[in-house]
Amino acid sequence: MVWQVARQRGTVVAMASVSRAASRGSAVVQAVRSVCSARPTQFPRRKVVEPNQSNIVHDEIKEVLKGTNLEHIQDFRHLYRLLYPGPVPPNYRDLITVDAVRKELMYLFPSPLIRPDFDPIAKRVPLEQLSNNCIELDPMFRPTSAAHFTGNPKFFNMLAYDELTAAMTEVYYHPLFEELGQQSLKRFMTETVDTTVAVQQQQLDSKGRAHAVGKRKTSVARVWVWPEPGPMPKMKVNGRPIAEYFKDTDKLLAALAPLRRLDVADQFSIMCNVHGGGVTGQAEAISLGISKALVTLRPELKPELDREVAR
């Protein structure tokens, strides 16, 4: 008979099983042992060590830290690291005093290099623990390294680089250098001829009419405009009255937009031939032709027509 022992939650359980070898030629022996239950092991609770420093002192320290860069500190372990060198002992809360905090807050190195997000609290480390390459101190044992206040060990190297860049810039913009540069560039410069031709004023025909061509998409309109004051000036498109040619009011207003803009619809007569495109394209082509013809008759109207086109 093989005994199997299992322990669960401090209780010893004994189970019996019958071996096949022992049961050959004999009756099957079934033995069940009662479960022996043992009392669970009692572990003593860990005693919580209350800090010797009272909450009143902690509140006073927090009041002292208000308005400083250390106001955000919640864990006194971090405050201990700022106040004292070396590892943090278990009773670090008892070692922090209000006087020590005030003393460290008074120990500030006034410098414009201090950033708002940098804690300007310096640790008083013994000189024998300092390395020459670690930090630089003045005779009052205050740090003078830019890395201590800016967090950038190469701060002065950056300043030197800026000075060098400024010096090179001054050399580059030296007047003598500019003169030499212009002389050297003359070898690669050639004289060019101004090919721009002034736009000649279009002449009026024998009847005193201004002629212009307006194009919009595939529509082409040839427009003649002449001054003819009167209550009923002539306005024809392809030999038909313009109101009959453009039965749609929107298209009619688009074709006469320059006259409406300048309020001179009763001072000019218009005749135009238009072909190609749709009704909208023809109306816009006629409008452009009328604008060009009006500028030929009255050049002072060009700024007002340019503002209309810009809209």
C-alpha positions as a Markdown table, in Angstrom:
| # | Residue | x | y | z |
|---|---|---|---|---|
| 1 | Met | 0.0 | 0.0 | 0.0 |
| 2 | Val | 1.4 | 3.3 | -1.1 |
| 3 | Trp | 0.6 | 6.4 | 1.0 |
| 4 | Gln | 0.3 | 9.7 | -0.7 |
| 5 | Val | 0.6 | 12.8 | 1.4 |
| 6 | Ala | -0.6 | 16.2 | 0.3 |
| 7 | Arg | -0.6 | 19.4 | 2.3 |
| 8 | Gln | -3.2 | 22.0 | 1.5 |
| 9 | Arg | -3.6 | 25.3 | 3.5 |
| 10 | Gly | -1.9 | 23.9 | 6.6 |
| 11 | Thr | -4.0 | 20.7 | 6.6 |
| 12 | Val | -2.4 | 17.2 | 6.2 |
| 13 | Val | -4.5 | 14.9 | 4.0 |
| 14 | Ala | -3.7 | 11.2 | 4.0 |
| 15 | Met | -5.1 | 9.1 | 1.2 |
| 16 | Ala | -4.8 | 5.3 | 0.8 |
| 17 | Ser | -4.6 | 3.5 | -2.5 |
| 18 | Val | -4.4 | -0.2 | -3.2 |
| 19 | Ser | -1.4 | -1.4 | -5.1 |
| 20 | Arg | -2.2 | -3.7 | -8.0 |
| 21 | Ala | 0.8 | -5.9 | -7.2 |
| 22 | Ala | -0.5 | -6.6 | -3.6 |
| 23 | Ser | -4.0 | -7.4 | -4.9 |
| 24 | Arg | -3.0 | -10.3 | -7.1 |
| 25 | Gly | -4.6 | -13.5 | -5.8 |
| 26 | Ser | -6.1 | -11.9 | -2.8 |
| 27 | Ala | -9.0 | -9.8 | -2.0 |
| 28 | Val | -8.9 | -6.2 | -2.8 |
| 29 | Val | -8.0 | -4.4 | 0.3 |
| 30 | Gln | -9.7 | -1.0 | 0.5 |
| 31 | Ala | -8.5 | 1.1 | 3.4 |
| 32 | Val | -9.6 | 4.6 | 3.7 |
| 33 | Arg | -7.9 | 6.6 | 6.4 |
| 34 | Ser | -9.8 | 9.4 | 8.0 |
| 35 | Val | -8.6 | 12.8 | 7.0 |
| 36 | Cys | -6.4 | 14.3 | 9.6 |
| 37 | Ser | -7.0 | 17.9 | 9.7 |
| 38 | Ala | -4.4 | 20.1 | 11.3 |
| 39 | Arg | -4.8 | 23.6 | 12.6 |
| 40 | Pro | -3.8 | 26.2 | 10.0 |
| 41 | Thr | -0.5 | 27.9 | 10.6 |
| 42 | Gln | -0.9 | 31.2 | 12.3 |
| 43 | Phe | 1.5 | 33.9 | 11.0 |
| 44 | Pro | 1.9 | 37.0 | 13.1 |
| 45 | Arg | 0.8 | 40.2 | 11.5 |
| 46 | Arg | 3.5 | 42.7 | 10.5 |
| 47 | Lys | 3.6 | 45.5 | 12.9 |
| 48 | Val | 3.2 | 48.9 | 11.2 |
| 49 | Val | 5.8 | 51.2 | 12.5 |
| 50 | Glu | 4.4 | 54.7 | 13.0 |
| 51 | Pro | 6.7 | 57.6 | 12.2 |
| 52 | Asn | 8.1 | 59.3 | 15.2 |
| 53 | Gln | 7.7 | 62.7 | 13.5 |
| 54 | Ser | 4.2 | 64.0 | 14.1 |
| 55 | Asn | 1.9 | 65.1 | 11.4 |
| 56 | Ile | 2.1 | 68.7 | 12.7 |
| 57 | Val | 5.7 | 68.9 | 11.8 |
| 58 | His | 4.9 | 67.5 | 8.3 |
| 59 | Asp | 2.2 | 70.1 | 7.8 |
| 60 | Glu | 4.7 | 72.8 | 8.9 |
| 61 | Ile | 7.2 | 71.6 | 6.4 |
| 62 | Lys | 4.6 | 71.7 | 3.6 |
| 63 | Glu | 3.7 | 75.3 | 4.6 |
| 64 | Val | 7.4 | 76.2 | 4.4 |
| 65 | Leu | 7.7 | 74.7 | 0.9 |
| 66 | Lys | 4.7 | 76.6 | -0.4 |
| 67 | Gly | 5.6 | 79.1 | -3.1 |
| 68 | Thr | 8.9 | 77.4 | -3.9 |
| 69 | Asn | 9.9 | 75.0 | -6.7 |
| 70 | Leu | 9.6 | 72.1 | -4.1 |
| 71 | Glu | 5.9 | 72.7 | -3.5 |
| 72 | His | 5.0 | 69.7 | -5.7 |
| 73 | Ile | 6.9 | 67.2 | -3.6 |
| 74 | Gln | 4.6 | 64.7 | -1.9 |
| 75 | Asp | 7.1 | 62.0 | -0.9 |
| 76 | Phe | 9.5 | 63.0 | 1.9 |
| 77 | Arg | 12.0 | 60.5 | 0.5 |
| 78 | His | 12.7 | 62.7 | -2.4 |
| 79 | Leu | 13.0 | 65.7 | -0.1 |
| 80 | Tyr | 15.6 | 63.8 | 2.0 |
| 81 | Arg | 17.7 | 63.2 | -1.1 |
| 82 | Leu | 17.7 | 66.9 | -1.8 |
| 83 | Leu | 18.7 | 67.8 | 1.7 |
| 84 | Tyr | 21.3 | 65.2 | 2.6 |
| 85 | Pro | 23.9 | 63.2 | 0.6 |
| 86 | Gly | 24.1 | 59.5 | 0.6 |
| 87 | Pro | 21.5 | 56.7 | 0.8 |
| 88 | Val | 18.1 | 57.2 | 2.4 |
| 89 | Pro | 17.9 | 55.5 | 5.8 |
| 90 | Pro | 14.7 | 53.8 | 7.0 |
| 91 | Asn | 14.0 | 56.6 | 9.5 |
| 92 | Tyr | 14.3 | 59.3 | 7.0 |
| 93 | Arg | 11.1 | 60.9 | 8.0 |
| 94 | Asp | 12.4 | 61.5 | 11.5 |
| 95 | Leu | 15.6 | 63.2 | 10.2 |
| 96 | Ile | 13.9 | 65.9 | 8.2 |
| 97 | Thr | 13.3 | 69.0 | 10.3 |
| 98 | Val | 11.8 | 72.4 | 9.6 |
| 99 | Asp | 15.1 | 74.1 | 10.3 |
| 100 | Ala | 16.9 | 72.0 | 7.7 |
| 101 | Val | 14.3 | 72.7 | 5.1 |
| 102 | Arg | 14.5 | 76.5 | 5.8 |
| 103 | Lys | 18.3 | 76.4 | 5.7 |
| 104 | Glu | 18.3 | 74.7 | 2.3 |
| 105 | Leu | 15.8 | 77.1 | 0.9 |
| 106 | Met | 18.1 | 80.0 | 1.9 |
| 107 | Tyr | 20.9 | 78.3 | 0.1 |
| 108 | Leu | 20.1 | 79.4 | -3.4 |
| 109 | Phe | 22.6 | 80.4 | -6.0 |
| 110 | Pro | 21.2 | 83.6 | -7.6 |
| 111 | Ser | 21.7 | 83.2 | -11.3 |
| 112 | Pro | 19.6 | 84.0 | -14.5 |
| 113 | Leu | 20.4 | 80.5 | -15.7 |
| 114 | Ile | 18.0 | 78.9 | -13.3 |
| 115 | Arg | 15.0 | 77.6 | -15.1 |
| 116 | Pro | 11.5 | 77.6 | -13.6 |
| 117 | Asp | 11.2 | 73.8 | -13.8 |
| 118 | Phe | 14.6 | 73.2 | -12.2 |
| 119 | Asp | 14.9 | 72.6 | -8.4 |
| 120 | Pro | 17.6 | 75.1 | -7.2 |
| 121 | Ile | 18.5 | 73.1 | -4.1 |
| 122 | Ala | 22.1 | 72.1 | -3.9 |
| 123 | Lys | 23.4 | 69.2 | -1.9 |
| 124 | Arg | 26.3 | 69.9 | 0.5 |
| 125 | Val | 28.5 | 67.0 | -0.4 |
| 126 | Pro | 31.9 | 66.6 | 1.3 |
| 127 | Leu | 34.9 | 67.7 | -0.8 |
| 128 | Glu | 36.5 | 64.2 | -0.7 |
| 129 | Gln | 33.4 | 62.8 | -2.3 |
| 130 | Leu | 33.5 | 65.2 | -5.2 |
| 131 | Ser | 35.3 | 64.5 | -8.5 |
| 132 | Asn | 37.0 | 67.3 | -10.4 |
| 133 | Asn | 35.0 | 66.4 | -13.5 |
| 134 | Cys | 31.8 | 66.1 | -11.6 |
| 135 | Ile | 31.0 | 69.7 | -10.5 |
| 136 | Glu | 32.7 | 73.0 | -10.0 |
| 137 | Leu | 32.3 | 74.9 | -6.7 |
| 138 | Asp | 33.2 | 78.4 | -5.7 |
| 139 | Pro | 34.9 | 79.3 | -2.4 |
| 140 | Met | 31.5 | 79.2 | -0.7 |
| 141 | Phe | 30.9 | 75.6 | -2.0 |
| 142 | Arg | 28.2 | 76.8 | -4.3 |
| 143 | Pro | 28.0 | 75.2 | -7.8 |
| 144 | Thr | 29.2 | 77.3 | -10.7 |
| 145 | Ser | 28.7 | 74.8 | -13.5 |
| 146 | Ala | 26.1 | 75.6 | -16.1 |
| 147 | Ala | 25.0 | 72.0 | -16.1 |
| 148 | His | 23.9 | 72.3 | -12.5 |
| 149 | Phe | 21.4 | 75.0 | -13.3 |
| 150 | Thr | 20.5 | 74.4 | -17.0 |
| 151 | Gly | 20.6 | 70.6 | -17.2 |
| 152 | Asn | 22.8 | 71.0 | -20.3 |
| 153 | Pro | 26.5 | 70.2 | -19.8 |
| 154 | Lys | 27.4 | 71.8 | -23.1 |
| 155 | Phe | 25.7 | 75.1 | -22.4 |
| 156 | Phe | 28.8 | 77.3 | -22.7 |
| 157 | Asn | 29.8 | 75.4 | -25.8 |
| 158 | Met | 26.5 | 76.4 | -27.3 |
| 159 | Leu | 27.2 | 80.0 | -26.4 |
| 160 | Ala | 30.6 | 79.8 | -28.0 |
| 161 | Tyr | 29.1 | 78.4 | -31.1 |
| 162 | Asp | 26.7 | 81.2 | -31.3 |
| 163 | Glu | 29.5 | 83.7 | -31.0 |
| 164 | Leu | 31.4 | 82.0 | -33.7 |
| 165 | Thr | 28.4 | 81.9 | -36.0 |
| 166 | Ala | 27.9 | 85.7 | -35.4 |
| 167 | Ala | 31.5 | 86.4 | -36.2 |
| 168 | Met | 31.3 | 84.4 | -39.5 |
| 169 | Thr | 28.1 | 86.3 | -40.4 |
| 170 | Glu | 29.9 | 89.6 | -39.9 |
| 171 | Val | 32.6 | 88.5 | -42.2 |
| 172 | Tyr | 30.1 | 87.3 | -44.8 |
| 173 | Tyr | 28.3 | 90.7 | -44.9 |
| 174 | His | 31.5 | 92.7 | -44.9 |
| 175 | Pro | 31.2 | 95.6 | -47.5 |
| 176 | Leu | 34.5 | 94.7 | -49.1 |
| 177 | Phe | 33.3 | 91.1 | -49.6 |
| 178 | Glu | 30.1 | 92.3 | -51.2 |
| 179 | Glu | 32.1 | 94.4 | -53.6 |
| 180 | Leu | 34.4 | 91.5 | -54.5 |
| 181 | Gly | 31.4 | 89.3 | -54.9 |
| 182 | Gln | 29.7 | 91.6 | -57.4 |
| 183 | Gln | 32.9 | 91.9 | -59.4 |
| 184 | Ser | 33.2 | 88.1 | -59.6 |
| 185 | Leu | 29.6 | 87.7 | -60.7 |
| 186 | Lys | 30.0 | 90.1 | -63.6 |
| 187 | Arg | 31.8 | 87.4 | -65.5 |
| 188 | Phe | 28.7 | 85.3 | -65.6 |
| 189 | Met | 26.2 | 88.2 | -66.2 |
| 190 | Thr | 25.1 | 89.2 | -69.7 |
| 191 | Glu | 23.1 | 92.3 | -70.7 |
| 192 | Thr | 19.5 | 91.6 | -71.6 |
| 193 | Val | 17.2 | 93.6 | -73.8 |
| 194 | Asp | 13.8 | 94.6 | -72.4 |
| 195 | Thr | 11.3 | 93.0 | -74.7 |
| 196 | Thr | 8.2 | 94.3 | -73.0 |
| 197 | Val | 6.2 | 96.5 | -75.3 |
| 198 | Ala | 3.8 | 99.0 | -74.0 |
| 199 | Val | 0.2 | 98.3 | -74.8 |
| 200 | Gln | -0.9 | 100.7 | -77.4 |
| 201 | Gln | -4.2 | 102.5 | -77.0 |
| 202 | Gln | -6.7 | 101.0 | -79.5 |
| 203 | Gln | -8.0 | 103.4 | -82.0 |
| 204 | Leu | -11.7 | 103.9 | -82.7 |
| 205 | Asp | -13.1 | 103.1 | -86.1 |
| 206 | Ser | -14.5 | 105.7 | -88.6 |
| 207 | Lys | -17.9 | 105.7 | -86.7 |
| 208 | Gly | -16.3 | 106.4 | -83.4 |
| 209 | Arg | -16.9 | 102.9 | -82.0 |
| 210 | Ala | -14.6 | 100.9 | -79.8 |
| 211 | His | -14.0 | 97.3 | -80.8 |
| 212 | Ala | -13.0 | 94.5 | -78.5 |
| 213 | Val | -13.0 | 90.7 | -78.5 |
| 214 | Gly | -14.1 | 88.7 | -75.4 |
| 215 | Lys | -13.5 | 84.9 | -75.0 |
| 216 | Arg | -14.8 | 82.5 | -72.4 |
| 217 | Lys | -14.3 | 78.8 | -72.8 |
| 218 | Thr | -15.2 | 78.1 | -76.4 |
| 219 | Ser | -17.4 | 81.2 | -76.8 |
| 220 | Val | -16.0 | 84.2 | -78.8 |
| 221 | Ala | -17.7 | 87.6 | -78.8 |
| 222 | Arg | -16.9 | 90.6 | -81.0 |
| 223 | Val | -18.2 | 93.7 | -79.4 |
| 224 | Trp | -18.6 | 97.3 | -80.6 |
| 225 | Val | -19.5 | 100.0 | -78.1 |
| 226 | Trp | -20.1 | 103.7 | -78.8 |
| 227 | Pro | -21.5 | 106.5 | -76.8 |
| 228 | Glu | -25.2 | 107.2 | -77.5 |
| 229 | Pro | -27.0 | 108.9 | -74.7 |
| 230 | Gly | -30.7 | 108.5 | -74.7 |
| 231 | Pro | -33.5 | 106.7 | -73.0 |
| 232 | Met | -33.4 | 103.7 | -75.3 |
| 233 | Pro | -29.8 | 102.8 | -76.4 |
| 234 | Lys | -29.4 | 100.0 | -78.9 |
| 235 | Met | -28.1 | 96.7 | -77.6 |
| 236 | Lys | -28.2 | 93.8 | -80.1 |
| 237 | Val | -26.6 | 90.4 | -80.2 |
| 238 | Asn | -26.4 | 88.6 | -83.5 |
| 239 | Gly | -28.9 | 91.1 | -85.0 |
| 240 | Arg | -31.4 | 90.5 | -82.2 |
| 241 | Pro | -32.3 | 92.6 | -79.2 |
| 242 | Ile | -30.2 | 91.4 | -76.2 |
| 243 | Ala | -33.3 | 90.9 | -74.1 |
| 244 | Glu | -34.7 | 88.6 | -76.8 |
| 245 | Tyr | -31.4 | 86.7 | -77.2 |
| 246 | Phe | -30.9 | 86.1 | -73.5 |
| 247 | Lys | -34.4 | 85.1 | -72.3 |
| 248 | Asp | -32.9 | 84.0 | -68.9 |
| 249 | Thr | -32.7 | 87.0 | -66.6 |
| 250 | Asp | -29.5 | 85.8 | -64.9 |
| 251 | Lys | -27.7 | 85.4 | -68.3 |
| 252 | Leu | -28.9 | 88.9 | -69.3 |
| 253 | Leu | -27.6 | 90.5 | -66.1 |
| 254 | Ala | -24.3 | 88.6 | -66.5 |
| 255 | Ala | -23.8 | 90.0 | -70.0 |
| 256 | Leu | -24.5 | 93.6 | -68.9 |
| 257 | Ala | -22.5 | 93.3 | -65.6 |
| 258 | Pro | -19.9 | 96.1 | -66.6 |
| 259 | Leu | -22.7 | 98.6 | -67.5 |
| 260 | Arg | -24.6 | 97.8 | -64.3 |
| 261 | Arg | -21.4 | 98.1 | -62.2 |
| 262 | Leu | -20.6 | 101.5 | -63.6 |
| 263 | Asp | -24.2 | 102.6 | -63.9 |
| 264 | Val | -23.8 | 103.7 | -67.5 |
| 265 | Ala | -26.3 | 101.4 | -69.2 |
| 266 | Asp | -28.2 | 104.4 | -70.6 |
| 267 | Gln | -25.1 | 106.1 | -72.1 |
| 268 | Phe | -23.7 | 103.5 | -74.6 |
| 269 | Ser | -25.1 | 101.4 | -77.4 |
| 270 | Ile | -23.7 | 97.9 | -78.0 |
| 271 | Met | -23.6 | 95.6 | -80.9 |
| 272 | Cys | -22.0 | 92.2 | -80.7 |
| 273 | Asn | -21.6 | 89.0 | -82.7 |
| 274 | Val | -21.1 | 85.8 | -80.6 |
| 275 | His | -20.6 | 82.2 | -81.5 |
| 276 | Gly | -19.6 | 78.9 | -79.9 |
| 277 | Gly | -20.2 | 77.5 | -76.5 |
| 278 | Gly | -23.3 | 77.6 | -74.4 |
| 279 | Val | -25.5 | 80.5 | -73.2 |
| 280 | Thr | -23.5 | 81.0 | -70.0 |
| 281 | Gly | -20.2 | 81.1 | -71.9 |
| 282 | Gln | -21.6 | 83.6 | -74.5 |
| 283 | Ala | -22.9 | 85.9 | -71.8 |
| 284 | Glu | -19.5 | 86.0 | -70.0 |
| 285 | Ala | -17.7 | 86.5 | -73.3 |
| 286 | Ile | -19.9 | 89.5 | -74.1 |
| 287 | Ser | -19.3 | 90.9 | -70.6 |
| 288 | Leu | -15.5 | 90.7 | -71.1 |
| 289 | Gly | -15.8 | 92.3 | -74.5 |
| 290 | Ile | -17.9 | 95.2 | -73.2 |
| 291 | Ser | -15.3 | 95.8 | -70.4 |
| 292 | Lys | -12.5 | 96.1 | -72.9 |
| 293 | Ala | -14.4 | 98.4 | -75.1 |
| 294 | Leu | -15.4 | 100.7 | -72.2 |
| 295 | Val | -11.7 | 100.9 | -71.2 |
| 296 | Thr | -10.9 | 102.0 | -74.7 |
| 297 | Leu | -13.5 | 104.7 | -74.6 |
| 298 | Arg | -12.8 | 105.8 | -71.0 |
| 299 | Pro | -9.5 | 104.6 | -69.5 |
| 300 | Glu | -10.4 | 106.1 | -66.1 |
| 301 | Leu | -12.9 | 103.3 | -65.7 |
| 302 | Lys | -10.3 | 100.6 | -65.7 |
| 303 | Pro | -9.7 | 100.5 | -61.8 |
| 304 | Glu | -13.4 | 100.1 | -61.1 |
| 305 | Leu | -13.7 | 97.3 | -63.7 |
| 306 | Asp | -10.6 | 95.6 | -62.3 |
| 307 | Arg | -12.2 | 95.5 | -58.8 |
| 308 | Glu | -15.3 | 94.0 | -60.4 |
| 309 | Val | -13.2 | 91.2 | -62.0 |
| 310 | Ala | -11.4 | 90.6 | -58.7 |
| 311 | Arg | -14.7 | 90.0 | -56.9 |
